[in-house]
Every structure is written in structure tokens, then in C-alpha cells.
Amino acid sequence: MSKPVLVVTTHHVKEVEERIDQNYDARRNPNEAPFGRQALLAVSEGADALFITPADILDSEFFKSVSPSVKVIATFSVGYEHIDLAAAARSKIAIGYTPGVNHEATADIAILLMLGASRRAYEAQEIIRTGAWKPSGPNVMLGWQVGGKIIGILGMGRVGQAVARRARAFGMKIHYSNPSRLADEVAGDAVFHESSRDLLRESQFLSLHAPDTPETHHFLNAETIKLLPKGAIIVNAARGGLVVDEDLIAALKSGQIAAAGLDVFAGEPNLDPGYLGLKNTFLLPHIGSATIETRTAMAMLALDNIDAVLAGKPAPSLVAVKTR
């Protein structure tokens, strides 16, 4: 019996690659760069399923042309903004994603960003690596302690809650804004703000953990930055689209924002070059989920979705959409 044909657009850890080879007739991308629409359409001809990443943009034009043999597309991500879900539904293609497995790793990175920004880690590394370390007085390389400070968390889902647990261990006071108040047994001593603007006014540290939606897109801009206490520190391990880059860069230059730790950027990997000349930024290349354990779990969940759909069984995590 022939194996289902699976298009795989990137390379995965050994355990995942072995599962793909065992269960599928795999058509792999031989390059590091994404396929591109026409190349992906061509390689998908006659395929049963696609295993993609956020670098693969599946718009309405893609779904107009994709092979009718494709029954399911699984994305190696929690977010699915890169997929036109309505067009997928019209094409009767199921879309799988990978929720619930990357929040601990992403929360670790959020804390790394917070500490890296608050303790001026980029500047400290630069001093070491350029050989510029010299005896200095007690007022050199002073950063900001996190203990006793208020951390405002925008978006108190799995990642936000995991960040809150870690921040409590540092002695931080947790405030949050979310579409709905958490149950008391989940929120603990965290202070709920129905208005995100009220949250900003209290946040000496602000950690973003919301999806990029029409309501949250460009949430952090010149107007909302002014609501933060002067010298606040920004952390973004969620989506680059939550931030207006030029406004945050201006605030970092003026001192309105003391520092920022960023793992995500609009248009990545082509981030705004204005960040690169700033010493009060701690920048990472979108590695929130980049642990062996998490990336393996994400890929296995994606393959579970594909397996289930092709077998006609309930899948663990499909995106529910309606045609319009």
C-alpha cells in the first residue's frame, strides 16, 4: 500500500524526520529558503497534505490554485495569520496548528528578554567581546532590578500565565489585561485591568503576549507608550505586529522607555534597522519555542493532525473557521 504524499517545507529534528519517512512519501524542500507560492503549488500537485511553517504564506490565490488532492495543511506554529482560513475552508482543506506545547519555552525567553533588557546585557556582552572591559567605578553599567516592580502582562493565556509564575519568583507584582478575567484559582494575586490602557499606566515592565489581531495590531504606539511610567521596560515575545517600530525606537532614544527586550519583529527576518544602533535593546531572532523538547512536541502535534485527518478521525488541534 502506498504512503500518503506529504510536502514538508522545512527541516526538522531527527526524531520528527524519522517519523515522516516512516509514514509518508515525503517531498522536502531542498533549500533553507521557503518555497515561494508557485514552487509550493508545483510540489503540492497530487499531494495529500502539507506540513508548513509561518514562512509559507498561503493566501487566497494559493487556495484558488492548490491541488484538489490536498486534504489537510498543518502549520508548525501556534499562530496562523499566514493562512487565509476562509479560503482554506472554501477549498475544504483542514488547517492544523500547534497550541498548548510551546508556552513554557516562550515564557523562558520572555524572562530572558526582561532580564537582558533590564540588566543591559547587550552592552555588557559588547564590553567583554570587544576587549573594552576596564576597571570602573560603582556607577558604571547600572541596570534596573525586577524585584518589587509591577509587570503588566497583556494577554493572560498559557504564555502569559507561565510568565506570571516566573515573575512571581523574582518578587514581581503581577497585573494583567485580558479579554476576560481569569478565575481566582488561576489568577492568584494578579490584578486584573479591564482596560489595557489602565494596565499600561501601572506597568513598570510590560510583557506582550497577545495575538496580532485587528484589535491588538500596533497596540504599542506613540500614544500608548506615553501612558507607561517613564523609564518602563518593554518585552515582546508574542508578535511583531503589536508594536509600531518607529514609535518604540523613538521612545528608546528619548528615554521614555528605558530598554526593550524583543524576540519578534514586524517583517522578520527584516527587522527595522533602527533597533540595531540602540544599546538599550536586547534582541533575539524569534527563538521563543527553540528548545529541542518544544520543537519536537510542536512537530509531532502537527503530524498528529495530519495523521488524523487523512485517517478520517478527529484531529487534536484544527482551526475552526467558517466560510464567508
C-alpha positions as CSV (number, residue, x, y, z in Angstrom):
1,M,0.0,0.0,0.0
2,S,1.4,3.4,-1.0
3,K,2.1,6.0,1.6
4,P,0.3,9.4,1.6
5,V,2.3,12.1,-0.1
6,L,3.4,14.9,2.4
7,V,5.0,18.1,1.3
8,V,7.5,19.3,4.0
9,T,8.7,22.9,3.6
10,T,11.5,22.9,6.2
11,H,13.9,20.6,8.1
12,H,13.0,19.2,11.5
13,V,14.8,17.4,14.3
14,K,15.9,13.8,13.7
15,E,13.0,12.1,15.6
16,V,10.5,14.1,13.5
17,E,12.2,13.4,10.2
18,E,12.2,9.7,11.0
19,R,8.5,9.7,11.7
20,I,7.9,11.5,8.4
21,D,10.0,9.0,6.5
22,Q,8.2,6.0,8.2
23,N,4.7,7.2,7.5
24,Y,4.8,9.3,4.4
25,D,6.2,9.7,0.9
26,A,7.9,13.0,1.7
27,R,8.5,15.8,-0.8
28,R,11.0,18.0,1.0
29,N,12.3,21.5,0.4
30,P,16.0,21.1,-0.5
31,N,16.7,24.7,0.3
32,E,16.8,26.8,3.5
33,A,14.6,29.5,1.9
34,P,10.8,29.0,1.7
35,F,9.4,27.5,-1.5
36,G,7.5,30.6,-2.7
37,R,4.0,30.3,-3.9
38,Q,4.5,28.9,-7.4
39,A,7.1,26.4,-6.2
40,L,4.9,25.3,-3.3
41,L,1.9,24.9,-5.7
42,A,4.0,22.8,-8.0
43,V,5.4,20.5,-5.4
44,S,1.9,20.1,-3.9
45,E,0.4,18.7,-7.1
46,G,-1.1,15.3,-6.2
47,A,0.0,15.6,-2.6
48,D,-2.3,14.6,0.3
49,A,-1.0,17.0,2.9
50,L,1.3,19.9,3.6
51,F,3.5,20.5,6.6
52,I,4.4,24.2,6.6
53,T,5.8,27.0,8.7
54,P,4.8,30.7,9.2
55,A,7.3,31.5,6.4
56,D,4.9,29.9,4.0
57,I,2.3,32.4,3.1
58,L,-0.9,30.8,2.0
59,D,-3.2,33.5,0.7
60,S,-6.5,33.3,-1.2
61,E,-4.6,33.0,-4.5
62,F,-2.8,30.0,-3.2
63,F,-6.0,28.2,-2.3
64,K,-7.5,29.0,-5.7
65,S,-4.7,27.1,-7.4
66,V,-3.7,24.4,-4.9
67,S,-4.2,20.7,-5.9
68,P,-7.6,19.3,-5.1
69,S,-5.8,16.3,-3.7
70,V,-4.6,18.3,-0.6
71,K,-6.9,17.4,2.4
72,V,-5.0,19.0,5.3
73,I,-2.3,21.6,5.9
74,A,-0.6,21.6,9.3
75,T,1.4,24.6,10.3
76,F,4.4,24.4,12.6
77,S,3.2,27.2,14.8
78,V,0.6,28.4,17.3
79,G,-0.3,31.4,15.1
80,Y,-1.9,31.0,11.8
81,E,-2.0,34.6,10.5
82,H,-0.1,33.4,7.4
83,I,-3.0,31.3,6.2
84,D,-6.2,32.6,4.7
85,L,-8.5,30.5,6.8
86,A,-11.7,31.4,4.9
87,A,-10.1,30.4,1.6
88,A,-8.9,27.1,3.1
89,A,-12.5,26.4,4.3
90,R,-13.9,27.1,0.9
91,S,-11.4,24.7,-0.5
92,K,-12.4,22.1,2.1
93,I,-8.9,21.9,3.4
94,A,-8.4,21.3,7.2
95,I,-5.9,23.5,8.9
96,G,-3.9,22.2,11.9
97,Y,-1.8,24.2,14.3
98,T,0.2,23.5,17.5
99,P,-1.3,25.1,20.6
100,G,-0.5,24.1,24.2
101,V,3.1,22.9,23.7
102,N,5.3,26.0,23.4
103,H,4.2,28.2,26.3
104,E,6.9,27.2,28.8
105,A,9.7,27.7,26.4
106,T,8.3,31.0,25.2
107,A,7.9,32.2,28.8
108,D,11.5,31.3,29.5
109,I,12.5,33.6,26.6
110,A,10.3,36.4,27.8
111,I,12.1,36.3,31.2
112,L,15.4,36.2,29.4
113,L,14.4,39.3,27.4
114,M,13.2,41.1,30.6
115,L,16.5,40.4,32.4
116,G,18.6,41.1,29.4
117,A,17.0,44.4,28.8
118,S,16.9,45.5,32.5
119,R,20.5,44.5,33.2
120,R,21.9,45.9,30.0
121,A,23.1,42.6,28.8
122,Y,23.8,43.6,25.2
123,E,26.1,46.4,26.4
124,A,27.8,44.1,28.9
125,Q,28.4,41.4,26.2
126,E,29.8,44.1,23.9
127,I,32.3,45.3,26.5
128,I,33.5,41.7,27.0
129,R,33.7,40.7,23.4
130,T,35.4,43.9,22.2
131,G,38.1,43.8,24.9
132,A,36.8,47.1,26.4
133,W,36.5,45.9,29.9
134,K,38.5,48.1,32.2
135,P,38.4,48.8,36.0
136,S,35.4,51.1,36.6
137,G,33.6,52.8,39.4
138,P,30.3,51.7,41.1
139,N,28.1,53.9,38.9
140,V,29.0,52.1,35.6
141,M,26.6,49.7,33.8
142,L,23.8,50.3,36.3
143,G,20.6,48.5,35.3
144,W,17.2,48.1,36.9
145,Q,16.1,45.4,39.4
146,V,12.9,43.5,38.7
147,G,12.1,42.5,42.3
148,G,9.2,44.5,43.8
149,K,8.3,46.0,40.4
150,I,4.9,45.8,38.6
151,I,4.9,43.7,35.5
152,G,2.0,44.3,33.2
153,I,1.1,41.3,31.1
154,L,-1.1,42.0,28.0
155,G,-2.7,38.6,27.2
156,M,-3.0,36.1,30.0
157,G,-3.2,32.9,28.1
158,R,-0.9,30.0,28.5
159,V,2.3,32.0,27.8
160,G,1.1,35.0,29.9
161,Q,0.3,32.7,32.9
162,A,3.7,31.0,32.6
163,V,5.4,34.4,32.6
164,A,3.4,35.4,35.6
165,R,4.6,32.2,37.5
166,R,8.2,33.0,36.7
167,A,7.9,36.7,37.5
168,R,6.4,36.0,40.9
169,A,9.6,34.0,41.7
170,F,11.5,37.2,41.2
171,G,9.3,39.1,43.6
172,M,7.4,41.0,40.9
173,K,3.8,42.2,41.3
174,I,1.5,40.8,38.6
175,H,-1.0,43.0,36.7
176,Y,-2.8,41.8,33.6
177,S,-5.3,42.7,30.9
178,N,-7.2,40.0,29.0
179,P,-10.4,39.7,27.1
180,S,-11.9,38.2,30.3
181,R,-10.9,38.0,33.9
182,L,-9.2,34.7,34.9
183,A,-10.7,32.5,37.6
184,D,-9.3,33.4,41.0
185,E,-7.6,30.0,41.4
186,V,-5.7,30.7,38.2
187,A,-5.1,34.4,38.6
188,G,-4.0,34.2,42.2
189,D,-2.9,37.6,43.4
190,A,-2.7,39.0,39.9
191,V,-4.5,42.3,39.5
192,F,-7.0,42.4,36.5
193,H,-7.4,45.5,34.4
194,E,-10.4,45.5,32.1
195,S,-8.8,48.4,30.2
196,S,-5.4,47.8,28.6
197,R,-4.8,51.5,29.0
198,D,-5.2,51.3,32.7
199,L,-2.7,48.3,32.7
200,L,-0.2,50.5,30.9
201,R,-0.4,53.2,33.5
202,E,0.7,50.8,36.2
203,S,3.3,48.8,34.2
204,Q,7.0,49.4,35.1
205,F,7.6,46.3,33.0
206,L,5.3,45.5,30.1
207,S,5.3,42.0,28.6
208,L,3.2,41.4,25.4
209,H,1.6,38.1,25.0
210,A,-1.5,38.8,22.8
211,P,-2.1,37.6,19.3
212,D,-1.8,40.0,16.4
213,T,-5.5,40.8,15.6
214,P,-7.3,43.8,14.2
215,E,-7.9,44.8,17.9
216,T,-4.3,44.4,19.0
217,H,-2.3,45.3,15.9
218,H,0.0,48.2,16.6
219,F,-1.2,48.2,20.2
220,L,2.1,49.8,21.4
221,N,2.4,53.1,19.6
222,A,3.3,56.7,20.3
223,E,0.0,57.3,22.1
224,T,0.0,54.2,24.3
225,I,3.7,54.5,25.1
226,K,3.0,57.8,26.7
227,L,0.7,56.0,29.2
228,L,3.6,53.9,30.6
229,P,5.6,55.2,33.5
230,K,8.7,57.0,32.3
231,G,11.6,54.5,32.2
232,A,9.4,51.5,31.7
233,I,10.9,48.3,30.1
234,I,9.2,46.6,27.2
235,V,9.2,42.8,26.4
236,N,7.8,41.3,23.3
237,A,7.9,37.6,22.7
238,A,4.5,37.5,21.0
239,R,4.0,39.1,17.6
240,G,6.0,41.9,15.9
241,G,2.8,43.4,14.6
242,L,1.8,44.5,18.2
243,V,4.4,47.3,18.0
244,V,4.8,50.4,15.9
245,D,8.6,50.1,15.5
246,E,9.4,53.7,14.7
247,D,7.4,54.8,17.8
248,L,9.2,52.4,20.1
249,I,12.6,53.3,18.7
250,A,11.8,57.0,19.3
251,A,10.8,56.2,22.9
252,L,14.0,54.2,23.4
253,K,16.1,57.1,22.1
254,S,14.3,59.7,24.3
255,G,14.5,57.7,27.4
256,Q,10.7,57.4,27.8
257,I,11.3,53.7,27.5
258,A,14.5,52.6,29.4
259,A,15.0,49.4,27.5
260,A,13.4,46.8,25.4
261,G,13.8,43.0,25.0
262,L,12.4,41.8,21.7
263,D,12.2,38.3,20.2
264,V,9.7,39.1,17.4
265,F,9.6,41.8,14.8
266,A,7.3,43.0,12.0
267,G,8.5,41.8,8.7
268,E,11.0,39.4,10.2
269,P,13.7,38.5,9.5
270,N,14.0,42.0,8.1
271,L,13.6,44.0,11.3
272,D,13.6,47.8,11.5
273,P,17.3,48.7,11.3
274,G,16.7,51.5,13.8
275,Y,16.8,48.9,16.6
276,L,20.4,47.8,15.6
277,G,22.0,51.1,16.6
278,L,20.5,51.2,20.1
279,K,22.4,49.9,23.0
280,N,19.3,49.7,25.2
281,T,17.8,46.8,23.3
282,F,18.2,43.1,23.9
283,L,17.3,41.4,20.6
284,L,16.8,37.8,19.7
285,P,15.9,36.1,16.4
286,H,12.4,34.7,17.2
287,I,13.6,31.8,19.3
288,G,10.8,31.6,21.8
289,S,10.0,28.0,21.1
290,A,13.5,26.9,20.1
291,T,14.2,24.1,22.5
292,I,14.6,20.5,21.4
293,E,11.7,19.4,23.6
294,T,9.3,22.1,22.4
295,R,10.2,22.0,18.7
296,T,9.8,18.2,18.7
297,A,6.5,18.4,20.5
298,M,5.2,21.0,18.0
299,A,6.2,18.9,15.0
300,M,4.7,15.8,16.5
301,L,1.4,17.5,17.1
302,A,1.4,18.9,13.6
303,L,1.9,15.3,12.3
304,D,-0.8,14.0,14.6
305,N,-3.2,16.5,13.0
306,I,-2.2,15.3,9.5
307,D,-2.5,11.6,10.5
308,A,-6.0,12.1,12.0
309,V,-7.4,14.0,9.0
310,L,-6.1,11.5,6.5
311,A,-7.5,8.6,8.5
312,G,-10.9,10.3,8.8
313,K,-10.5,10.6,12.6
314,P,-10.9,13.6,15.0
315,A,-7.7,15.7,15.0
316,P,-6.2,17.1,18.2
317,S,-5.9,20.7,17.1
318,L,-7.6,22.0,14.0
319,V,-8.5,25.7,13.4
320,A,-12.3,26.1,13.4
321,V,-13.3,28.5,10.7
322,K,-16.5,29.4,8.8
323,T,-16.7,30.3,5.1
324,R,-17.8,33.8,4.3
